[in-house]
Amino acid sequence: MNRRVVYTRGGSPADVLTVIEEPEPAEPERGQVLIRTTAFPVHPGDLHPSRPTQGTLRIR
């Protein structure tokens, strides 16, 4: 099984991130590759959409 972390609503990452298990992907077709990883880093910018901003943005 593969695991991935997803979020479907805004809020604190600790409150909205969920681990989902999925079956292994099918064998790659012609012209495709399958890359096996053991870990993948999360860039802080990737979490930005999960934290809605409050207040207003002033554009000059």
All heavy atoms as TSV, in Angstrom:
chain	resi	resn	atom	element	x	y	z
A	1	MET	N	N	0.839	-1.184	0.000
A	1	MET	CA	C	0.000	0.000	0.000
A	1	MET	C	C	0.883	1.245	0.000
A	1	MET	O	O	1.927	1.274	0.628
A	1	MET	CB	C	-0.891	0.019	1.231
A	1	MET	CG	C	-1.943	-1.079	1.278
A	1	MET	SD	S	-3.144	-0.949	-0.020
A	1	MET	CE	C	-4.365	0.056	0.705
A	2	ASN	N	N	0.432	2.251	-0.704
A	2	ASN	CA	C	1.095	3.555	-0.711
A	2	ASN	C	C	0.351	4.466	0.238
A	2	ASN	O	O	-0.856	4.361	0.406
A	2	ASN	CB	C	1.059	4.179	-2.109
A	2	ASN	CG	C	2.016	3.512	-3.050
A	2	ASN	OD1	O	3.075	3.073	-2.651
A	2	ASN	ND2	N	1.646	3.442	-4.306
A	3	ARG	N	N	1.082	5.377	0.851
A	3	ARG	CA	C	0.455	6.374	1.714
A	3	ARG	C	C	0.742	7.752	1.167
A	3	ARG	O	O	1.824	8.008	0.650
A	3	ARG	CB	C	0.981	6.268	3.137
A	3	ARG	CG	C	0.529	5.005	3.819
A	3	ARG	CD	C	0.970	4.962	5.230
A	3	ARG	NE	N	2.437	4.834	5.242
A	3	ARG	CZ	C	3.173	4.944	6.314
A	3	ARG	NH1	N	2.627	5.186	7.469
A	3	ARG	NH2	N	4.473	4.815	6.241
A	4	ARG	N	N	-0.241	8.642	1.275
A	4	ARG	CA	C	-0.028	10.038	0.912
A	4	ARG	C	C	-0.790	10.908	1.898
A	4	ARG	O	O	-1.741	10.458	2.539
A	4	ARG	CB	C	-0.448	10.326	-0.516
A	4	ARG	CG	C	-1.907	10.199	-0.796
A	4	ARG	CD	C	-2.175	10.487	-2.270
A	4	ARG	NE	N	-3.565	10.265	-2.568
A	4	ARG	CZ	C	-4.327	11.137	-3.183
A	4	ARG	NH1	N	-3.838	12.284	-3.578
A	4	ARG	NH2	N	-5.591	10.864	-3.432
A	5	VAL	N	N	-0.345	12.145	2.020
A	5	VAL	CA	C	-0.981	13.095	2.928
A	5	VAL	C	C	-1.771	14.085	2.089
A	5	VAL	O	O	-1.251	14.636	1.119
A	5	VAL	CB	C	0.082	13.819	3.779
A	5	VAL	CG1	C	-0.560	14.862	4.666
A	5	VAL	CG2	C	0.878	12.825	4.609
A	6	VAL	N	N	-3.030	14.296	2.452
A	6	VAL	CA	C	-3.899	15.203	1.710
A	6	VAL	C	C	-4.605	16.158	2.673
A	6	VAL	O	O	-4.694	15.897	3.867
A	6	VAL	CB	C	-4.965	14.443	0.896
A	6	VAL	CG1	C	-4.333	13.550	-0.139
A	6	VAL	CG2	C	-5.864	13.634	1.799
A	7	TYR	N	N	-5.079	17.275	2.118
A	7	TYR	CA	C	-5.961	18.155	2.874
A	7	TYR	C	C	-7.069	18.626	1.947
A	7	TYR	O	O	-6.861	18.802	0.758
A	7	TYR	CB	C	-5.220	19.333	3.502
A	7	TYR	CG	C	-4.579	20.280	2.517
A	7	TYR	CD1	C	-5.263	21.375	2.029
A	7	TYR	CD2	C	-3.271	20.077	2.089
A	7	TYR	CE1	C	-4.678	22.241	1.128
A	7	TYR	CE2	C	-2.674	20.938	1.192
A	7	TYR	CZ	C	-3.379	22.016	0.722
A	7	TYR	OH	O	-2.805	22.874	-0.172
A	8	THR	N	N	-8.270	18.770	2.508
A	8	THR	CA	C	-9.417	19.160	1.690
A	8	THR	C	C	-10.093	20.426	2.200
A	8	THR	O	O	-11.078	20.866	1.628
A	8	THR	CB	C	-10.465	18.026	1.658
A	8	THR	OG1	O	-10.846	17.724	3.001
A	8	THR	CG2	C	-9.919	16.787	0.976
A	9	ARG	N	N	-9.562	21.002	3.272
A	9	ARG	CA	C	-10.122	22.242	3.805
A	9	ARG	C	C	-9.002	23.043	4.450
A	9	ARG	O	O	-7.931	22.514	4.709
A	9	ARG	CB	C	-11.227	21.950	4.813
A	9	ARG	CG	C	-10.772	21.102	5.992
A	9	ARG	CD	C	-11.963	20.721	6.889
A	9	ARG	NE	N	-11.646	19.652	7.796
A	9	ARG	CZ	C	-10.944	19.772	8.917
A	9	ARG	NH1	N	-10.444	20.924	9.263
A	9	ARG	NH2	N	-10.725	18.739	9.688
A	10	GLY	N	N	-9.256	24.299	4.677
A	10	GLY	CA	C	-8.264	25.157	5.295
A	10	GLY	C	C	-8.201	24.954	6.798
A	10	GLY	O	O	-9.129	24.436	7.413
A	11	GLY	N	N	-7.098	25.356	7.386
A	11	GLY	CA	C	-6.927	25.265	8.828
A	11	GLY	C	C	-5.493	24.938	9.166
A	11	GLY	O	O	-4.612	24.887	8.303
A	12	SER	N	N	-5.241	24.707	10.425
A	12	SER	CA	C	-3.910	24.355	10.894
A	12	SER	C	C	-3.510	23.001	10.310
A	12	SER	O	O	-4.324	22.069	10.306
A	12	SER	CB	C	-3.904	24.280	12.414
A	12	SER	OG	O	-2.718	23.685	12.878
A	13	PRO	N	N	-2.275	22.866	9.802
A	13	PRO	CA	C	-1.870	21.575	9.223
A	13	PRO	C	C	-2.118	20.393	10.161
A	13	PRO	O	O	-2.536	19.329	9.721
A	13	PRO	CB	C	-0.383	21.765	8.941
A	13	PRO	CG	C	-0.252	23.229	8.674
A	13	PRO	CD	C	-1.235	23.876	9.634
A	14	ALA	N	N	-1.909	20.586	11.456
A	14	ALA	CA	C	-2.128	19.489	12.401
A	14	ALA	C	C	-3.591	19.059	12.443
A	14	ALA	O	O	-3.896	17.911	12.754
A	14	ALA	CB	C	-1.669	19.904	13.793
A	15	ASP	N	N	-4.494	19.985	12.106
A	15	ASP	CA	C	-5.924	19.680	12.165
A	15	ASP	C	C	-6.494	19.167	10.848
A	15	ASP	O	O	-7.507	18.472	10.846
A	15	ASP	CB	C	-6.720	20.928	12.566
A	15	ASP	CG	C	-6.377	21.403	13.968
A	15	ASP	OD1	O	-6.005	20.559	14.811
A	15	ASP	OD2	O	-6.485	22.616	14.205
A	16	VAL	N	N	-5.887	19.522	9.715
A	16	VAL	CA	C	-6.525	19.217	8.431
A	16	VAL	C	C	-5.793	18.190	7.578
A	16	VAL	O	O	-6.351	17.698	6.602
A	16	VAL	CB	C	-6.742	20.501	7.603
A	16	VAL	CG1	C	-7.623	21.471	8.363
A	16	VAL	CG2	C	-5.444	21.143	7.213
A	17	LEU	N	N	-4.548	17.856	7.890
A	17	LEU	CA	C	-3.818	16.875	7.080
A	17	LEU	C	C	-4.244	15.467	7.461
A	17	LEU	O	O	-4.353	15.128	8.636
A	17	LEU	CB	C	-2.314	17.045	7.262
A	17	LEU	CG	C	-1.746	18.374	6.789
A	17	LEU	CD1	C	-0.243	18.436	7.058
A	17	LEU	CD2	C	-2.022	18.610	5.324
A	18	THR	N	N	-4.478	14.628	6.453
A	18	THR	CA	C	-4.937	13.254	6.666
A	18	THR	C	C	-4.074	12.303	5.849
A	18	THR	O	O	-3.752	12.581	4.700
A	18	THR	CB	C	-6.398	13.106	6.191
A	18	THR	OG1	O	-7.198	14.079	6.857
A	18	THR	CG2	C	-6.934	11.731	6.491
A	19	VAL	N	N	-3.707	11.172	6.441
A	19	VAL	CA	C	-2.942	10.143	5.725
A	19	VAL	C	C	-3.922	9.182	5.075
A	19	VAL	O	O	-4.819	8.659	5.732
A	19	VAL	CB	C	-1.995	9.384	6.680
A	19	VAL	CG1	C	-1.262	8.276	5.941
A	19	VAL	CG2	C	-1.008	10.335	7.328
A	20	ILE	N	N	-3.758	8.971	3.772
A	20	ILE	CA	C	-4.619	8.059	3.013
A	20	ILE	C	C	-3.766	6.924	2.464
A	20	ILE	O	O	-2.663	7.156	1.966
A	20	ILE	CB	C	-5.292	8.803	1.839
A	20	ILE	CG1	C	-6.237	9.861	2.374
A	20	ILE	CG2	C	-6.026	7.836	0.934
A	20	ILE	CD1	C	-6.901	10.658	1.287
A	21	GLU	N	N	-4.247	5.693	2.574
A	21	GLU	CA	C	-3.562	4.538	1.993
A	21	GLU	C	C	-4.220	4.189	0.669
A	21	GLU	O	O	-5.444	4.169	0.563
A	21	GLU	CB	C	-3.593	3.353	2.944
A	21	GLU	CG	C	-2.720	3.565	4.159
A	21	GLU	CD	C	-2.476	2.284	4.939
A	21	GLU	OE1	O	-2.929	1.211	4.499
A	21	GLU	OE2	O	-1.831	2.372	5.982
A	22	GLU	N	N	-3.399	3.935	-0.336
A	22	GLU	CA	C	-3.881	3.601	-1.669
A	22	GLU	C	C	-3.167	2.352	-2.159
A	22	GLU	O	O	-2.054	2.067	-1.731
A	22	GLU	CB	C	-3.587	4.739	-2.644
A	22	GLU	CG	C	-4.244	6.043	-2.286
A	22	GLU	CD	C	-3.874	7.137	-3.260
A	22	GLU	OE1	O	-2.714	7.217	-3.676
A	22	GLU	OE2	O	-4.760	7.912	-3.592
A	23	PRO	N	N	-3.779	1.613	-3.081
A	23	PRO	CA	C	-3.099	0.441	-3.635
A	23	PRO	C	C	-1.884	0.853	-4.463
A	23	PRO	O	O	-1.788	1.995	-4.927
A	23	PRO	CB	C	-4.156	-0.212	-4.522
A	23	PRO	CG	C	-5.217	0.793	-4.713
A	23	PRO	CD	C	-5.105	1.807	-3.618
A	24	GLU	N	N	-0.969	-0.088	-4.640
A	24	GLU	CA	C	0.214	0.160	-5.469
A	24	GLU	C	C	-0.237	0.513	-6.884
A	24	GLU	O	O	-1.226	-0.022	-7.378
A	24	GLU	CB	C	1.092	-1.096	-5.533
A	24	GLU	CG	C	1.744	-1.472	-4.224
A	24	GLU	CD	C	2.914	-0.569	-3.882
A	24	GLU	OE1	O	3.575	-0.046	-4.805
A	24	GLU	OE2	O	3.171	-0.403	-2.688
A	25	PRO	N	N	0.473	1.431	-7.542
A	25	PRO	CA	C	0.095	1.776	-8.917
A	25	PRO	C	C	0.333	0.607	-9.862
A	25	PRO	O	O	1.139	-0.283	-9.592
A	25	PRO	CB	C	1.008	2.957	-9.261
A	25	PRO	CG	C	2.155	2.854	-8.315
A	25	PRO	CD	C	1.636	2.184	-7.081
A	26	ALA	N	N	-0.384	0.633	-10.985
A	26	ALA	CA	C	-0.221	-0.402	-12.006
A	26	ALA	C	C	1.160	-0.287	-12.642
A	26	ALA	O	O	1.831	0.734	-12.515
A	26	ALA	CB	C	-1.304	-0.246	-13.060
A	27	GLU	N	N	1.558	-1.320	-13.330
A	27	GLU	CA	C	2.831	-1.275	-14.051
A	27	GLU	C	C	2.771	-0.143	-15.080
A	27	GLU	O	O	1.731	0.074	-15.697
A	27	GLU	CB	C	3.092	-2.608	-14.750
A	27	GLU	CG	C	3.437	-3.726	-13.790
A	27	GLU	CD	C	4.723	-3.470	-13.048
A	27	GLU	OE1	O	5.724	-3.045	-13.683
A	27	GLU	OE2	O	4.740	-3.692	-11.823
A	28	PRO	N	N	3.876	0.571	-15.250
A	28	PRO	CA	C	3.864	1.678	-16.218
A	28	PRO	C	C	3.656	1.170	-17.644
A	28	PRO	O	O	4.088	0.085	-18.006
A	28	PRO	CB	C	5.233	2.323	-16.057
A	28	PRO	CG	C	6.071	1.328	-15.340
A	28	PRO	CD	C	5.158	0.432	-14.591
A	29	GLU	N	N	2.970	1.993	-18.422
A	29	GLU	CA	C	2.751	1.661	-19.825
A	29	GLU	C	C	3.937	2.151	-20.637
A	29	GLU	O	O	4.832	2.822	-20.136
A	29	GLU	CB	C	1.457	2.320	-20.308
A	29	GLU	CG	C	0.230	1.788	-19.585
A	29	GLU	CD	C	-1.031	2.480	-20.028
A	29	GLU	OE1	O	-1.018	3.169	-21.068
A	29	GLU	OE2	O	-2.051	2.334	-19.330
A	30	ARG	N	N	3.939	1.834	-21.908
A	30	ARG	CA	C	5.023	2.253	-22.798
A	30	ARG	C	C	5.172	3.781	-22.755
A	30	ARG	O	O	4.192	4.509	-22.851
A	30	ARG	CB	C	4.723	1.795	-24.223
A	30	ARG	CG	C	5.803	2.098	-25.197
A	30	ARG	CD	C	5.411	1.577	-26.580
A	30	ARG	NE	N	6.391	1.942	-27.567
A	30	ARG	CZ	C	7.403	1.186	-27.945
A	30	ARG	NH1	N	7.547	-0.011	-27.413
A	30	ARG	NH2	N	8.253	1.600	-28.856
A	31	GLY	N	N	6.401	4.265	-22.556
A	31	GLY	CA	C	6.665	5.696	-22.489
A	31	GLY	C	C	6.483	6.288	-21.099
A	31	GLY	O	O	6.645	7.484	-20.920
A	32	GLN	N	N	6.130	5.472	-20.100
A	32	GLN	CA	C	5.963	5.944	-18.729
A	32	GLN	C	C	7.026	5.313	-17.837
A	32	GLN	O	O	7.618	4.294	-18.198
A	32	GLN	CB	C	4.586	5.566	-18.183
A	32	GLN	CG	C	3.436	6.207	-18.896
A	32	GLN	CD	C	2.105	5.779	-18.303
A	32	GLN	OE1	O	1.958	4.674	-17.782
A	32	GLN	NE2	N	1.132	6.665	-18.385
A	33	VAL	N	N	7.255	5.922	-16.680
A	33	VAL	CA	C	8.168	5.347	-15.689
A	33	VAL	C	C	7.472	5.352	-14.339
A	33	VAL	O	O	6.582	6.151	-14.086
A	33	VAL	CB	C	9.504	6.129	-15.594
A	33	VAL	CG1	C	10.275	6.035	-16.892
A	33	VAL	CG2	C	9.265	7.563	-15.194
A	34	LEU	N	N	7.887	4.465	-13.481
A	34	LEU	CA	C	7.396	4.398	-12.117
A	34	LEU	C	C	8.600	4.576	-11.211
A	34	LEU	O	O	9.566	3.823	-11.301
A	34	LEU	CB	C	6.707	3.054	-11.854
A	34	LEU	CG	C	6.178	2.827	-10.450
A	34	LEU	CD1	C	5.089	3.843	-10.120
A	34	LEU	CD2	C	5.628	1.409	-10.322
A	35	ILE	N	N	8.567	5.594	-10.363
A	35	ILE	CA	C	9.693	5.890	-9.476
A	35	ILE	C	C	9.296	5.523	-8.062
A	35	ILE	O	O	8.304	6.013	-7.526
A	35	ILE	CB	C	10.073	7.381	-9.555
A	35	ILE	CG1	C	10.455	7.738	-10.983
A	35	ILE	CG2	C	11.196	7.695	-8.583
A	35	ILE	CD1	C	10.660	9.207	-11.216
A	36	ARG	N	N	10.071	4.655	-7.447
A	36	ARG	CA	C	9.806	4.228	-6.072
A	36	ARG	C	C	10.566	5.156	-5.122
A	36	ARG	O	O	11.740	5.403	-5.298
A	36	ARG	CB	C	10.243	2.786	-5.856
A	36	ARG	CG	C	9.939	2.273	-4.463
A	36	ARG	CD	C	10.222	0.793	-4.330
A	36	ARG	NE	N	9.517	-0.005	-5.316
A	36	ARG	CZ	C	8.251	-0.435	-5.192
A	36	ARG	NH1	N	7.565	-0.116	-4.134
A	36	ARG	NH2	N	7.701	-1.173	-6.130
A	37	THR	N	N	9.866	5.669	-4.118
A	37	THR	CA	C	10.496	6.517	-3.109
A	37	THR	C	C	10.215	5.940	-1.732
A	37	THR	O	O	9.233	5.222	-1.531
A	37	THR	CB	C	9.967	7.960	-3.169
A	37	THR	OG1	O	8.568	7.944	-2.936
A	37	THR	CG2	C	10.261	8.611	-4.509
A	38	THR	N	N	11.064	6.276	-0.779
A	38	THR	CA	C	10.826	5.853	0.599
A	38	THR	C	C	10.379	7.027	1.456
A	38	THR	O	O	9.768	6.841	2.490
A	38	THR	CB	C	12.076	5.208	1.216
A	38	THR	OG1	O	13.164	6.125	1.097
A	38	THR	CG2	C	12.431	3.914	0.509
A	39	ALA	N	N	10.696	8.233	1.022
A	39	ALA	CA	C	10.279	9.439	1.739
A	39	ALA	C	C	10.325	10.608	0.765
A	39	ALA	O	O	11.055	10.583	-0.222
A	39	ALA	CB	C	11.201	9.701	2.917
A	40	PHE	N	N	9.564	11.620	1.060
A	40	PHE	CA	C	9.533	12.800	0.212
A	40	PHE	C	C	9.329	14.001	1.122
A	40	PHE	O	O	8.415	13.998	1.940
A	40	PHE	CB	C	8.389	12.679	-0.798
A	40	PHE	CG	C	8.500	13.635	-1.932
A	40	PHE	CD1	C	9.268	13.317	-3.032
A	40	PHE	CD2	C	7.857	14.846	-1.887
A	40	PHE	CE1	C	9.377	14.194	-4.092
A	40	PHE	CE2	C	7.962	15.740	-2.928
A	40	PHE	CZ	C	8.714	15.423	-4.033
A	41	PRO	N	N	10.173	15.027	1.003
A	41	PRO	CA	C	10.040	16.178	1.905
A	41	PRO	C	C	8.817	17.028	1.570
A	41	PRO	O	O	8.341	17.035	0.444
A	41	PRO	CB	C	11.331	16.962	1.648
A	41	PRO	CG	C	11.693	16.615	0.247
A	41	PRO	CD	C	11.268	15.186	0.059
A	42	VAL	N	N	8.339	17.735	2.555
A	42	VAL	CA	C	7.248	18.684	2.357
A	42	VAL	C	C	7.829	20.078	2.499
A	42	VAL	O	O	8.398	20.425	3.528
A	42	VAL	CB	C	6.119	18.469	3.389
A	42	VAL	CG1	C	5.046	19.533	3.254
A	42	VAL	CG2	C	5.529	17.086	3.240
A	43	HIS	N	N	7.704	20.866	1.450
A	43	HIS	CA	C	8.186	22.246	1.478
A	43	HIS	C	C	7.154	23.097	2.219
A	43	HIS	O	O	5.953	22.924	2.014
A	43	HIS	CB	C	8.368	22.757	0.048
A	43	HIS	CG	C	9.010	24.096	-0.018
A	43	HIS	ND1	N	8.298	25.259	0.129
A	43	HIS	CD2	C	10.307	24.452	-0.182
A	43	HIS	CE1	C	9.123	26.283	0.039
A	43	HIS	NE2	N	10.347	25.814	-0.145
A	44	PRO	N	N	7.581	24.005	3.108
A	44	PRO	CA	C	6.613	24.836	3.835
A	44	PRO	C	C	5.632	25.570	2.914
A	44	PRO	O	O	4.473	25.761	3.264
A	44	PRO	CB	C	7.489	25.832	4.591
A	44	PRO	CG	C	8.791	25.121	4.769
A	44	PRO	CD	C	8.954	24.277	3.530
A	45	GLY	N	N	6.069	25.952	1.712
A	45	GLY	CA	C	5.171	26.615	0.776
A	45	GLY	C	C	4.042	25.719	0.308
A	45	GLY	O	O	2.976	26.198	-0.089
A	46	ASP	N	N	4.254	24.391	0.356
A	46	ASP	CA	C	3.192	23.466	-0.035
A	46	ASP	C	C	2.029	23.495	0.949
A	46	ASP	O	O	0.922	23.095	0.621
A	46	ASP	CB	C	3.726	22.039	-0.136
A	46	ASP	CG	C	4.723	21.880	-1.259
A	46	ASP	OD1	O	4.685	22.693	-2.206
A	46	ASP	OD2	O	5.551	20.960	-1.187
A	47	LEU	N	N	2.278	23.925	2.181
A	47	LEU	CA	C	1.224	23.983	3.189
A	47	LEU	C	C	0.469	25.297	3.149
A	47	LEU	O	O	-0.556	25.444	3.794
A	47	LEU	CB	C	1.826	23.787	4.590
A	47	LEU	CG	C	2.483	22.437	4.827
A	47	LEU	CD1	C	3.124	22.421	6.199
A	47	LEU	CD2	C	1.483	21.318	4.688
A	48	HIS	N	N	0.941	26.267	2.380
A	48	HIS	CA	C	0.313	27.589	2.375
A	48	HIS	C	C	-1.179	27.544	2.063
A	48	HIS	O	O	-1.957	28.187	2.765
A	48	HIS	CB	C	1.039	28.518	1.396
A	48	HIS	CG	C	0.435	29.879	1.311
A	48	HIS	ND1	N	0.492	30.770	2.359
A	48	HIS	CD2	C	-0.269	30.480	0.338
A	48	HIS	CE1	C	-0.141	31.866	2.021
A	48	HIS	NE2	N	-0.613	31.717	0.786
A	49	PRO	N	N	-1.644	26.804	1.064
A	49	PRO	CA	C	-3.088	26.806	0.792
A	49	PRO	C	C	-3.914	26.247	1.940
A	49	PRO	O	O	-5.092	26.504	2.020
A	49	PRO	CB	C	-3.224	25.911	-0.445
A	49	PRO	CG	C	-1.884	25.927	-1.076
A	49	PRO	CD	C	-0.910	26.070	0.056
A	50	SER	N	N	-3.311	25.481	2.853
A	50	SER	CA	C	-4.082	24.920	3.960
A	50	SER	C	C	-4.242	25.907	5.099
A	50	SER	O	O	-4.951	25.643	6.049
A	50	SER	CB	C	-3.418	23.637	4.475
A	50	SER	OG	O	-2.211	23.940	5.130
A	51	ARG	N	N	-3.566	27.072	5.016
A	51	ARG	CA	C	-3.674	28.080	6.066
A	51	ARG	C	C	-4.276	29.354	5.477
A	51	ARG	O	O	-3.546	30.196	4.959
A	51	ARG	CB	C	-2.309	28.393	6.653
A	51	ARG	CG	C	-1.718	27.226	7.409
A	51	ARG	CD	C	-0.431	27.628	8.015
A	51	ARG	NE	N	0.497	27.988	6.934
A	51	ARG	CZ	C	1.795	27.965	7.038
A	51	ARG	NH1	N	2.358	27.640	8.149
A	51	ARG	NH2	N	2.559	28.290	6.019
A	52	PRO	N	N	-5.595	29.494	5.538
A	52	PRO	CA	C	-6.188	30.703	4.976
A	52	PRO	C	C	-5.728	31.932	5.744
A	52	PRO	O	O	-5.561	31.890	6.956
A	52	PRO	CB	C	-7.685	30.476	5.137
A	52	PRO	CG	C	-7.834	29.385	6.122
A	52	PRO	CD	C	-6.559	28.597	6.123
A	53	THR	N	N	-5.491	33.011	5.031
A	53	THR	CA	C	-5.071	34.244	5.685
A	53	THR	C	C	-6.280	34.965	6.237
A	53	THR	O	O	-7.400	34.805	5.758
A	53	THR	CB	C	-4.325	35.157	4.699
A	53	THR	OG1	O	-5.193	35.419	3.602
A	53	THR	CG2	C	-3.056	34.508	4.196
A	54	GLN	N	N	-6.061	35.752	7.262
A	54	GLN	CA	C	-7.131	36.527	7.861
A	54	GLN	C	C	-6.840	37.993	7.640
A	54	GLN	O	O	-5.697	38.400	7.511
A	54	GLN	CB	C	-7.232	36.227	9.353
A	54	GLN	CG	C	-7.619	34.789	9.634
A	54	GLN	CD	C	-7.694	34.519	11.117
A	54	GLN	OE1	O	-7.377	35.369	11.932
A	54	GLN	NE2	N	-8.110	33.338	11.475
A	55	GLY	N	N	-7.870	38.803	7.605
A	55	GLY	CA	C	-7.694	40.232	7.423
A	55	GLY	C	C	-7.812	40.602	5.953
A	55	GLY	O	O	-8.350	39.863	5.152
A	56	THR	N	N	-7.290	41.756	5.638
A	56	THR	CA	C	-7.384	42.240	4.258
A	56	THR	C	C	-5.997	42.487	3.702
A	56	THR	O	O	-5.039	42.717	4.435
A	56	THR	CB	C	-8.198	43.544	4.199
A	56	THR	OG1	O	-7.575	44.503	5.036
A	56	THR	CG2	C	-9.620	43.315	4.636
A	57	LEU	N	N	-5.909	42.464	2.401
A	57	LEU	CA	C	-4.658	42.748	1.694
A	57	LEU	C	C	-4.824	44.066	0.994
A	57	LEU	O	O	-5.760	44.245	0.222
A	57	LEU	CB	C	-4.365	41.629	0.692
A	57	LEU	CG	C	-3.157	41.840	-0.211
A	57	LEU	CD1	C	-1.881	41.878	0.626
A	57	LEU	CD2	C	-3.085	40.746	-1.238
A	58	ARG	N	N	-3.945	45.000	1.276
A	58	ARG	CA	C	-4.021	46.311	0.632
A	58	ARG	C	C	-3.083	46.339	-0.557
A	58	ARG	O	O	-1.905	46.073	-0.454
A	58	ARG	CB	C	-3.606	47.397	1.631
A	58	ARG	CG	C	-3.746	48.786	1.049
A	58	ARG	CD	C	-3.363	49.830	2.027
A	58	ARG	NE	N	-4.236	49.710	3.202
A	58	ARG	CZ	C	-4.128	50.485	4.271
A	58	ARG	NH1	N	-3.216	51.411	4.325
A	58	ARG	NH2	N	-4.939	50.334	5.292
A	59	ILE	N	N	-3.638	46.639	-1.720
A	59	ILE	CA	C	-2.854	46.732	-2.951
A	59	ILE	C	C	-2.785	48.190	-3.347
A	59	ILE	O	O	-3.802	48.865	-3.454
A	59	ILE	CB	C	-3.491	45.889	-4.078
A	59	ILE	CG1	C	-3.582	44.443	-3.636
A	59	ILE	CG2	C	-2.704	46.046	-5.363
A	59	ILE	CD1	C	-4.298	43.548	-4.595
A	60	ARG	N	N	-1.580	48.692	-3.569
A	60	ARG	CA	C	-1.411	50.109	-3.931
A	60	ARG	C	C	-1.170	50.257	-5.389
A	60	ARG	O	O	-0.586	49.555	-6.051
A	60	ARG	CB	C	-0.252	50.715	-3.151
A	60	ARG	CG	C	-0.527	50.729	-1.688
A	60	ARG	CD	C	0.629	51.369	-0.992
A	60	ARG	NE	N	0.407	51.180	0.445
A	60	ARG	CZ	C	1.226	51.604	1.348
A	60	ARG	NH1	N	2.310	52.234	1.017
A	60	ARG	NH2	N	0.974	51.419	2.598
